[in-house]
Amino acid sequence: MKLLVTGGAGFIGSAVVRRAVAAGHAVVNLDALTYAACLDNVAEVAESPRYAFEHADIRDRAALDRIFAAHRPDAVMHLAAESHVDRSIDGPGTFVETNVTGTYTLLEAARAHWTREGRPEGFRFHHVSTDEVYGSLPPDPSVKFTEATAYDPRSPYSASKAASDHLVRAWHHTYGLPVVLTNCSNNYGPYHFPEKLIPVVILNALAGRAIPVYGQGENVRDWLYVEDHAEALLTVVAQGTPGRTYNIGGGNEARNIDLVRMICRLLDARRPAGALHERLIDFVADRPGHDLRYAIDATRITEELGWRPSVTLEEGLARTVDWYLANEDWWRELADREGVGRRLGAGA
């Protein structure tokens, strides 16, 4: 299968690219190379004859038409997105432009390509989204997001992703474009951009800086190891039913404060600092509209497609900490990019 992966130089997209090439797929990596992208993320496959890179913006229809015509992909895996909630609070317009307008433009380019190719039944437009479109859950652990949960986005980021989800479904129902959608829980693992929670904890702890925790750290997330997610996405694009949505979760719920303490203990064992790293925890003002809890019911993808997560939170965090300790050159270069290392999304 030849896959056109948008956002393939980002965190999740690069995991998909690496795994897809390793699995024998041909991959065209389309990326605008914005602040969160890094071609080092795909360096291990860059010389493969099955890999090609296209520097383009998903809002640029002419560039998309050229890329579709040149590569004639069998499927699109759409991961290109602005994805940091805090940045969406400070600058929502960028999220609307990329996540909504960009998805619309990509849908139209994909539909034109599909039509030119004779509307092949095997073509897929796989839209990769987030569980944040569903809003916030109560503390009750028996309540989880399912594919039937009503949308209730609370941030500019999640609202822009909800809008893009609706566009994708509309293109399926109106034009017959064979689409599949996935909504995932919080990802973590190697190559995670340094402004996100887990890298911030690791890197601040290593530097002896305060580790910021919003509110009292009571917010709960379901953590999904990025390599597990990449495997799930490739399973869905190959086996998913057109028009169907699949929720992807790690089955690893944890309060933010408990997650931070787990990372601190891992660093205590690997890089002892003379005092416990937990001493650096600093409770800061919560961000506006911070959702209390996310949790995924992944029954559908497990029962229909046979996928299930393979990495526990404890194992995944250990792998992640070890990766950051072994890849200082990678994260030091990214740490100098705009906005990294300072408080974002504090609100007006």
MARLUM-949277 format. One record per residue (C-alpha): residue number from 1; residue in three letters; x, y, z. Coordinates in steps of 0.001 Angstrom, whole numbers, plus 500000, padded with zeros to 6 digits. Layout:
BEGIN
(keti NUM; ALA; (X; Y; Z))
...
// end
This chain:
BEGIN
(keti 1; MET; (500000; 500000; 500000))
(keti 2; LYS; (501215; 503518; 499218))
(keti 3; LEU; (500334; 505902; 502038))
(keti 4; LEU; (500258; 509691; 501964))
(keti 5; VAL; (500897; 510705; 505583))
(keti 6; THR; (500286; 514352; 506442))
(keti 7; GLY; (502213; 515685; 509417))
(keti 8; GLY; (504714; 512859; 509131))
(keti 9; ALA; (507535; 514875; 510695))
(keti 10; GLY; (505550; 515425; 513888))
(keti 11; PHE; (505328; 513255; 516977))
(keti 12; ILE; (502562; 510785; 516099))
(keti 13; GLY; (502967; 511162; 512339))
(keti 14; SER; (506641; 510202; 512448))
(keti 15; ALA; (505812; 507096; 514485))
(keti 16; VAL; (503344; 506115; 511752))
(keti 17; VAL; (505931; 506778; 509031))
(keti 18; ARG; (508623; 504717; 510750))
(keti 19; ARG; (506309; 501788; 511430))
(keti 20; ALA; (504709; 501877; 507975))
(keti 21; VAL; (508044; 501794; 506158))
(keti 22; ALA; (509249; 498996; 508430))
(keti 23; ALA; (506082; 497057; 507585))
(keti 24; GLY; (506812; 497312; 503856))
(keti 25; HIS; (504478; 500153; 502864))
(keti 26; ALA; (505537; 502955; 500549))
(keti 27; VAL; (505161; 506284; 502374))
(keti 28; VAL; (504946; 509865; 501157))
(keti 29; ASN; (505520; 512189; 504094))
(keti 30; LEU; (503796; 515551; 503539))
(keti 31; ASP; (504730; 518137; 506147))
(keti 32; ALA; (504832; 521939; 506320))
(keti 33; LEU; (507691; 521744; 508863))
(keti 34; THR; (506155; 524119; 511390))
(keti 35; TYR; (507662; 524674; 514847))
(keti 36; ALA; (506713; 521196; 516163))
(keti 37; ALA; (508052; 519213; 513195))
(keti 38; CYS; (511501; 517661; 512968))
(keti 39; LEU; (512869; 515594; 510096))
(keti 40; ASP; (515253; 513891; 512517))
(keti 41; ASN; (512138; 512027; 513702))
(keti 42; VAL; (512167; 510019; 510461))
(keti 43; ALA; (515925; 509865; 509902))
(keti 44; GLU; (515981; 506083; 510310))
(keti 45; VAL; (513798; 505614; 507205))
(keti 46; ALA; (514850; 508664; 505168))
(keti 47; GLU; (517131; 506658; 502855))
(keti 48; SER; (514621; 503887; 502241))
(keti 49; PRO; (513448; 503518; 498617))
(keti 50; ARG; (509930; 503217; 500084))
(keti 51; TYR; (510086; 506734; 501578))
(keti 52; ALA; (509556; 510135; 499967))
(keti 53; PHE; (509230; 513597; 501504))
(keti 54; GLU; (507114; 516491; 500254))
(keti 55; HIS; (507466; 519898; 501909))
(keti 56; ALA; (503963; 521363; 501580))
(keti 57; ASP; (501096; 522927; 503509))
(keti 58; ILE; (497721; 521146; 503571))
(keti 59; ARG; (496053; 524513; 502900))
(keti 60; ASP; (497855; 524767; 499525))
(keti 61; ARG; (495509; 523118; 497019))
(keti 62; ALA; (497895; 523431; 494073))
(keti 63; ALA; (500655; 521683; 495999))
(keti 64; LEU; (498263; 518942; 497089))
(keti 65; ASP; (497068; 518348; 493518))
(keti 66; ARG; (500668; 518051; 492351))
(keti 67; ILE; (501533; 515592; 495128))
(keti 68; PHE; (498483; 513396; 494522))
(keti 69; ALA; (499192; 513307; 490786))
(keti 70; ALA; (502881; 512510; 491265))
(keti 71; HIS; (502498; 509776; 493897))
(keti 72; ARG; (498962; 508377; 493368))
(keti 73; PRO; (498535; 507119; 496959))
(keti 74; ASP; (496208; 504273; 497895))
(keti 75; ALA; (495306; 505961; 501171))
(keti 76; VAL; (495662; 509238; 503028))
(keti 77; MET; (496512; 509229; 506727))
(keti 78; HIS; (495759; 512756; 507884))
(keti 79; LEU; (497707; 513652; 511020))
(keti 80; ALA; (498792; 517214; 510195))
(keti 81; ALA; (497288; 519488; 512845))
(keti 82; GLU; (497935; 522180; 515367))
(keti 83; SER; (497567; 520177; 518563))
(keti 84; HIS; (498718; 522050; 521684))
(keti 85; VAL; (495757; 523192; 523788))
(keti 86; ASP; (497735; 525954; 525496))
(keti 87; ARG; (498797; 527451; 522161))
(keti 88; SER; (495181; 527308; 520972))
(keti 89; ILE; (494168; 529495; 523911))
(keti 90; ASP; (496756; 532112; 522958))
(keti 91; GLY; (496205; 531949; 519191))
(keti 92; PRO; (493029; 530160; 518101))
(keti 93; GLY; (493100; 531451; 514527))
(keti 94; THR; (496015; 529235; 513552))
(keti 95; PHE; (494083; 526195; 514745))
(keti 96; VAL; (491044; 527100; 512668))
(keti 97; GLU; (493210; 527691; 509589))
(keti 98; THR; (495172; 524442; 509832))
(keti 99; ASN; (492701; 522040; 511395))
(keti 100; VAL; (489524; 523216; 509666))
(keti 101; THR; (490536; 524951; 506426))
(keti 102; GLY; (493473; 522581; 505953))
(keti 103; THR; (491311; 519505; 506394))
(keti 104; TYR; (488731; 520879; 503956))
(keti 105; THR; (491420; 521540; 501351))
(keti 106; LEU; (492911; 518073; 501809))
(keti 107; LEU; (489482; 516443; 501544))
(keti 108; GLU; (488811; 518199; 498240))
(keti 109; ALA; (492213; 517255; 496851))
(keti 110; ALA; (491742; 513647; 497956))
(keti 111; ARG; (488251; 513521; 496455))
(keti 112; ALA; (489540; 514827; 493125))
(keti 113; HIS; (492307; 512217; 493144))
(keti 114; TRP; (489878; 509423; 494050))
(keti 115; THR; (487580; 510468; 491226))
(keti 116; ARG; (490422; 510596; 488674))
(keti 117; GLU; (491491; 507109; 489718))
(keti 118; GLY; (488004; 505739; 489022))
(keti 119; ARG; (486720; 505851; 492635))
(keti 120; PRO; (488538; 502686; 493754))
(keti 121; GLU; (486769; 500867; 496598))
(keti 122; GLY; (490047; 500257; 498399))
(keti 123; PHE; (490965; 503933; 498710))
(keti 124; ARG; (490824; 505354; 502237))
(keti 125; PHE; (490925; 508829; 503755))
(keti 126; HIS; (491917; 508210; 507379))
(keti 127; HIS; (491321; 511213; 509608))
(keti 128; VAL; (493207; 511081; 512905))
(keti 129; SER; (491557; 513006; 515737))
(keti 130; THR; (491415; 513285; 519512))
(keti 131; ASP; (489214; 512244; 522415))
(keti 132; GLU; (489108; 515905; 523451))
(keti 133; VAL; (486234; 516477; 521002))
(keti 134; TYR; (483988; 514637; 523482))
(keti 135; GLY; (484510; 517137; 526289))
(keti 136; SER; (485077; 516210; 529925))
(keti 137; LEU; (484105; 513128; 531928))
(keti 138; PRO; (483055; 512893; 535590))
(keti 139; PRO; (485377; 511083; 538044))
(keti 140; ASP; (483321; 507862; 537865))
(keti 141; PRO; (485739; 505276; 536340))
(keti 142; SER; (482843; 503323; 534817))
(keti 143; VAL; (482053; 506230; 532480))
(keti 144; LYS; (484189; 506422; 529325))
(keti 145; PHE; (484065; 507914; 525855))
(keti 146; THR; (482572; 505661; 523197))
(keti 147; GLU; (482124; 506300; 519497))
(keti 148; ALA; (478518; 507293; 520293))
(keti 149; THR; (479458; 509963; 522853))
(keti 150; ALA; (478097; 513378; 521885))
(keti 151; TYR; (480653; 516014; 520932))
(keti 152; ASP; (481262; 518721; 523532))
(keti 153; PRO; (484613; 520415; 522805))
(keti 154; ARG; (485844; 522877; 525431))
(keti 155; SER; (489003; 524473; 523956))
(keti 156; PRO; (489794; 526164; 520626))
(keti 157; TYR; (491949; 523128; 519816))
(keti 158; SER; (489262; 520525; 520476))
(keti 159; ALA; (486624; 522666; 518748))
(keti 160; SER; (488776; 522869; 515619))
(keti 161; LYS; (489296; 519093; 515664))
(keti 162; ALA; (485568; 518521; 516168))
(keti 163; ALA; (484888; 520700; 513133))
(keti 164; SER; (487348; 518720; 511040))
(keti 165; ASP; (485747; 515434; 512166))
(keti 166; HIS; (482373; 516709; 510996))
(keti 167; LEU; (483808; 517746; 507631))
(keti 168; VAL; (485265; 514288; 507069))
(keti 169; ARG; (481964; 512584; 507863))
(keti 170; ALA; (480116; 515024; 505582))
(keti 171; TRP; (482443; 514220; 502666))
(keti 172; HIS; (481677; 510539; 503206))
(keti 173; HIS; (477907; 510939; 503340))
(keti 174; THR; (477622; 513587; 500622))
(keti 175; TYR; (480278; 512517; 498131))
(keti 176; GLY; (480843; 508867; 499031))
(keti 177; LEU; (484517; 509421; 499862))
(keti 178; PRO; (485628; 506267; 501729))
(keti 179; VAL; (486753; 507639; 505085))
(keti 180; VAL; (487660; 506185; 508459))
(keti 181; LEU; (488118; 508221; 511624))
(keti 182; THR; (489999; 507578; 514836))
(keti 183; ASN; (489849; 509472; 518125))
(keti 184; CYS; (492755; 508777; 520439))
(keti 185; SER; (493669; 509433; 524041))
(keti 186; ASN; (496828; 511271; 525176))
(keti 187; ASN; (499953; 509996; 523446))
(keti 188; TYR; (503455; 509846; 524894))
(keti 189; GLY; (506784; 508288; 524020))
(keti 190; PRO; (509985; 508996; 522040))
(keti 191; TYR; (510160; 512157; 519916))
(keti 192; HIS; (507420; 513904; 521944))
(keti 193; PHE; (507792; 517657; 521406))
(keti 194; PRO; (509287; 519332; 524499))
(keti 195; GLU; (506312; 521602; 525258))
(keti 196; LYS; (503979; 518701; 526227))
(keti 197; LEU; (503510; 517511; 529823))
(keti 198; ILE; (505705; 514410; 529976))
(keti 199; PRO; (508730; 515936; 528202))
(keti 200; VAL; (508364; 519092; 530313))
(keti 201; VAL; (508522; 517002; 533487))
(keti 202; ILE; (511560; 515041; 532310))
(keti 203; LEU; (513541; 518000; 531020))
(keti 204; ASN; (512735; 520369; 533899))
(keti 205; ALA; (513658; 517683; 536404))
(keti 206; LEU; (516970; 517031; 534646))
(keti 207; ALA; (517732; 520767; 534713))
(keti 208; GLY; (516704; 521170; 538355))
(keti 209; ARG; (513929; 523582; 537370))
(keti 210; ALA; (510426; 523765; 538818))
(keti 211; ILE; (508032; 521167; 537385))
(keti 212; PRO; (504736; 523005; 536714))
(keti 213; VAL; (501541; 521109; 537515))
(keti 214; TYR; (498222; 522766; 536720))
(keti 215; GLY; (495837; 523219; 539646))
(keti 216; GLN; (496354; 520385; 542105))
(keti 217; GLY; (497155; 517814; 539439))
(keti 218; GLU; (493767; 516116; 539786))
(keti 219; ASN; (493024; 516023; 536045))
(keti 220; VAL; (492919; 512460; 534704))
(keti 221; ARG; (494114; 511284; 531304))
(keti 222; ASP; (494233; 507927; 529536))
(keti 223; TRP; (497820; 507496; 528311))
(keti 224; LEU; (498592; 505733; 525018))
(keti 225; TYR; (502144; 504803; 524037))
(keti 226; VAL; (502800; 506328; 520624))
(keti 227; GLU; (504096; 503119; 519029))
(keti 228; ASP; (500893; 501332; 520075))
(keti 229; HIS; (498917; 504172; 518516))
(keti 230; ALA; (500852; 503950; 515249))
(keti 231; GLU; (500082; 500242; 515040))
(keti 232; ALA; (496393; 500940; 515688))
(keti 233; LEU; (496277; 503585; 512959))
(keti 234; LEU; (497829; 501267; 510383))
(keti 235; THR; (495335; 498593; 511396))
(keti 236; VAL; (492407; 500973; 510890))
(keti 237; VAL; (493550; 502284; 507507))
(keti 238; ALA; (493950; 498708; 506249))
(keti 239; GLN; (490936; 497037; 507856))
(keti 240; GLY; (488508; 499724; 509038))
(keti 241; THR; (484999; 499940; 507618))
(keti 242; PRO; (484358; 503091; 505530))
(keti 243; GLY; (482321; 505648; 507434))
(keti 244; ARG; (483253; 504071; 510762))
(keti 245; THR; (484885; 505732; 513782))
(keti 246; TYR; (487266; 503870; 516086))
(keti 247; ASN; (488302; 505123; 519519))
(keti 248; ILE; (491896; 504286; 520463))
(keti 249; GLY; (492944; 504306; 524113))
(keti 250; GLY; (495810; 503013; 526180))
(keti 251; GLY; (493735; 501728; 529091))
(keti 252; ASN; (496114; 503631; 531378))
(keti 253; GLU; (494250; 506295; 533362))
(keti 254; ALA; (496297; 508412; 535748))
(keti 255; ARG; (495984; 511722; 537546))
(keti 256; ASN; (498515; 514265; 536343))
(keti 257; ILE; (500127; 514476; 539774))
(keti 258; ASP; (500550; 510700; 539952))
(keti 259; LEU; (502065; 510664; 536471))
(keti 260; VAL; (504529; 513398; 537428))
(keti 261; ARG; (505564; 511513; 540568))
(keti 262; MET; (506095; 508309; 538556))
(keti 263; ILE; (508477; 510170; 536243))
(keti 264; CYS; (510289; 511710; 539193))
(keti 265; ARG; (510852; 508266; 540706))
(keti 266; LEU; (512209; 506952; 537403))
(keti 267; LEU; (514663; 509859; 537286))
(keti 268; ASP; (515612; 509360; 540944))
(keti 269; ALA; (516779; 505871; 539989))
(keti 270; ARG; (518529; 506887; 536758))
(keti 271; ARG; (519876; 510372; 537488))
(keti 272; PRO; (520005; 510846; 541273))
(keti 273; ALA; (520275; 514523; 542113))
(keti 274; GLY; (521090; 514459; 545831))
(keti 275; ALA; (517425; 514998; 546653))
(keti 276; LEU; (514186; 513567; 545325))
(keti 277; HIS; (513009; 515129; 542078))
(keti 278; GLU; (509508; 515482; 543557))
(keti 279; ARG; (510774; 518491; 545466))
(keti 280; LEU; (510649; 520409; 542179))
(keti 281; ILE; (506874; 520020; 541739))
(keti 282; ASP; (505250; 523440; 541583))
(keti 283; PHE; (501451; 523734; 541547))
(keti 284; VAL; (500529; 526621; 539221))
(keti 285; ALA; (497312; 528348; 538197))
(keti 286; ASP; (495145; 526037; 536124))
(keti 287; ARG; (494606; 526732; 532440))
(keti 288; PRO; (491200; 528081; 531355))
(keti 289; GLY; (488594; 525407; 530634))
(keti 290; HIS; (490813; 522524; 531745))
(keti 291; ASP; (488830; 519276; 531250))
(keti 292; LEU; (488697; 517099; 534358))
(keti 293; ARG; (488983; 513615; 532888))
(keti 294; TYR; (489340; 511726; 529615))
(keti 295; ALA; (488973; 507966; 529259))
(keti 296; ILE; (488496; 505803; 526176))
(keti 297; ASP; (486364; 502710; 525717))
(keti 298; ALA; (488307; 500901; 522967))
(keti 299; THR; (485924; 497931; 522701))
(keti 300; ARG; (485069; 498541; 519041))
(keti 301; ILE; (488623; 498492; 517664))
(keti 302; THR; (489460; 495474; 519794))
(keti 303; GLU; (486421; 493425; 518822))
(keti 304; GLU; (486238; 494442; 515153))
(keti 305; LEU; (489904; 494771; 514210))
(keti 306; GLY; (491741; 492837; 516911))
(keti 307; TRP; (493939; 495708; 518113))
(keti 308; ARG; (494763; 496270; 521775))
(keti 309; PRO; (497513; 498274; 523498))
(keti 310; SER; (500629; 496318; 524384))
(keti 311; VAL; (502545; 498787; 526582))
(keti 312; THR; (501626; 499526; 530196))
(keti 313; LEU; (502036; 503046; 531537))
(keti 314; GLU; (504889; 501961; 533816))
(keti 315; GLU; (506761; 500306; 530945))
(keti 316; GLY; (506069; 503129; 528524))
(keti 317; LEU; (507224; 505835; 530924))
(keti 318; ALA; (510442; 503944; 531592))
(keti 319; ARG; (511081; 503641; 527848))
(keti 320; THR; (510308; 507319; 527381))
(keti 321; VAL; (512587; 508527; 530169))
(keti 322; ASP; (515396; 506317; 528877))
(keti 323; TRP; (514923; 507682; 525352))
(keti 324; TYR; (515194; 511303; 526504))
(keti 325; LEU; (518290; 510512; 528540))
(keti 326; ALA; (519901; 508919; 525476))
(keti 327; ASN; (518853; 511610; 522959))
(keti 328; GLU; (519922; 514914; 524445))
(keti 329; ASP; (521041; 516335; 521093))
(keti 330; TRP; (517512; 515879; 519705))
(keti 331; TRP; (515643; 517684; 522472))
(keti 332; ARG; (518195; 520431; 523063))
(keti 333; GLU; (517758; 521701; 519494))
(keti 334; LEU; (513960; 521747; 519838))
(keti 335; ALA; (514069; 523383; 523264))
(keti 336; ASP; (515249; 526598; 521591))
(keti 337; ARG; (512128; 526927; 519414))
(keti 338; GLU; (509550; 529664; 519928))
(keti 339; GLY; (507360; 529246; 522998))
(keti 340; VAL; (509118; 526186; 524409))
(keti 341; GLY; (509957; 526507; 528085))
(keti 342; ARG; (507547; 529328; 528903))
(keti 343; ARG; (503968; 529346; 530200))
(keti 344; LEU; (501389; 529282; 527398))
(keti 345; GLY; (497619; 529357; 527539))
(keti 346; ALA; (497243; 531280; 530775))
(keti 347; GLY; (494291; 533181; 529304))
(keti 348; ALA; (493557; 536884; 529248))
// end
